């Protein structure tokens, strides 16, 4: 009995799938994920073992990739922002290495946009972003996510199928713990987690959220799609001949098409 649309596909076959939060990490390439102008003075280095790092020319932004294949999250992507070089970071974003790489790309693209806006203006949006939190979570609500507010200062948004979510600390006392926490998969054992610390520009959170709910499918091989949540995935298209019979191609779930935040 077929229990999910991948049942009769060859493991090496390439498919395009939705929703994005269940697609798996995709092909990891730090240069592609970071999308920085490395030919314009952005230092980049990567060891033969895989760890990589990149910096803004002013050294106030640092982004790193630390693969750890034997850990549940397979390693960590980290963004640190410093008011001055070589000082403790003012805010930090961390992603499990199992986070879909396309979502990482959108956050780093938005980060570069903010950096360039600050560089060529008198703004300092990397450290004084006045964007309201609802800019990050309203797109989730318009895409059918549920919303639960608690009196402990947190609100939680869950995907329609319950296999992904966002927790936002709307009442923040102190700076310990993330202001925003995203995950994909079962809450007790998610495929990936992303954490945005207090002080992180809301525009970066919004860029991640908008990419997360986008209805543009992600390209994956069948073997790279997480097994335990395949029943909740849709195949938008297949790009190679199926090896075992014909599996119906399910339409993507109805949702508004979301683009970049700006």
C-alpha positions, -999 to +999 in steps of 0.1 A: +000+000+000+014+034-010+017+056+021+034+087+006+042+100-029+078+088-027+069+052-023+077+040-058+105+064-067+141+056-071+162+070-042+185+089-067+156+105-085+153+143-084+120+158-073+107+192-064+089+192-031+067+213-007+064+223+020+099+237+024+103+230+061+102+192+054+124+191+023+157+184+039+189+205+038+197+202+001+233+206-013+255+224+012+278+250-004+288+279+019+297+302-010+262+297-024+244+299+009+261+331+019+257+350-013+283+376-004+304+395-030+336+377-023+353+394-052+346+428-035+367+424-004+346+398+016+372+374+030+363+337+027+381+306+039+372+269+040+393+239+052+395+206+035+375+191+063+345+214+056+344+242+082+342+276+065+340+313+075+333+346+058+335+382+070+324+416+059+352+440+049+347+459+082+349+427+102+316+435+120+298+406+104+310+370+107+293+339+093+306+304+098+298+268+089+308+240+112+298+205+099+295+178+126+282+148+107+278+126+138+255+150+157+217+152+153+218+186+135+248+176+115+266+208+125+259+245+127+256+277+106+262+308+127+259+346+120+275+369+145+271+407+144+296+430+163+293+467+168+331+468+166+356+442+153+369+416+179+342+425+205+315+401+218+286+398+193+256+420+198+233+394+183+236+359+168+217+336+146+223+298+146+209+272+122+213+234+123+232+222+093+200+202+084+181+235+078+170+238+041+199+257+025+176+279+004+162+295+037+198+302+048+204+319+014+175+343+019+186+353+054+222+360+041+208+379+011+187+401+035+218+405+057+238+418+028+210+442+019+209+456+054+247+459+055+248+478+022+219+501+033+238+510+064+270+515+045+256+540+021+233+558+045+232+572+080+211+543+092+223+515+115+196+489+109+219+460+118+218+472+154+188+495+155+161+478+135+127+493+143+107+468+123+077+455+143+076+418+151+043+413+133+063+418+100+078+384+107+047+364+118+018+379+098+029+360+067+026+328+087-009+336+097-020+344+061-006+310+051-028+291+075-005+286+105-022+284+139-015+309+166-014+303+204-005+331+229+005+323+265+008+346+295+044+336+300+054+361+273+056+336+244+035+330+213+037+299+191+028+294+154+024+259+140+022+247+104-012+234+092+001+198+094+018+204+128+053+194+116+069+228+120+066+259+140+079+292+154+081+303+190+084+341+196+092+357+230+071+388+228+078+399+264+116+399+268+133+403+301+171+401+299+190+388+269+193+350+276+177+326+252+165+332+216+138+358+208+127+336+179+130+298+176+120+280+143+119+242+137+108+217+111+096+182+118+082+167+150+086+191+179+101+164+201+127+155+175+128+181+147+148+178+115+163+212+121+162+242+144+170+279+139+175+304+167+175+342+164+189+360+196+175+391+212+186+421+191+185+403+158+170+426+131+134+416+126+139+419+088+162+389+090+136+369+109+110+380+083+132+369+054+135+335+069+098+332+076+088+343+041+112+318+025+099+291+048+063+295+036+071+302-001+053+280-025+083+278-048+093+241-045+127+229-035+148+206-056+159+174-038+168+138-045+144+113-029+171+099-007+178+133+008+142+139+019+137+131+056+119+098+059+097+102+089+077+131+076+073+122+039+036+116+043+032+154+047+052+163+015+039+171-019+058+164-051+054+195-074+073+179-103+097+151-110+127+156-132+138+121-141+121+089-152+105+069-124+120+035-119+090+016-105+057+023-121+040+057-120+033+076-088+007+103-090+021+137-087+003+156-059-004+193-063+012+217-039-009+229-009-028+260-017-011+291-002-003+326-013+029+330-032+054+349-010+085+367-022+113+386-007+105+410+022+119+439+001 
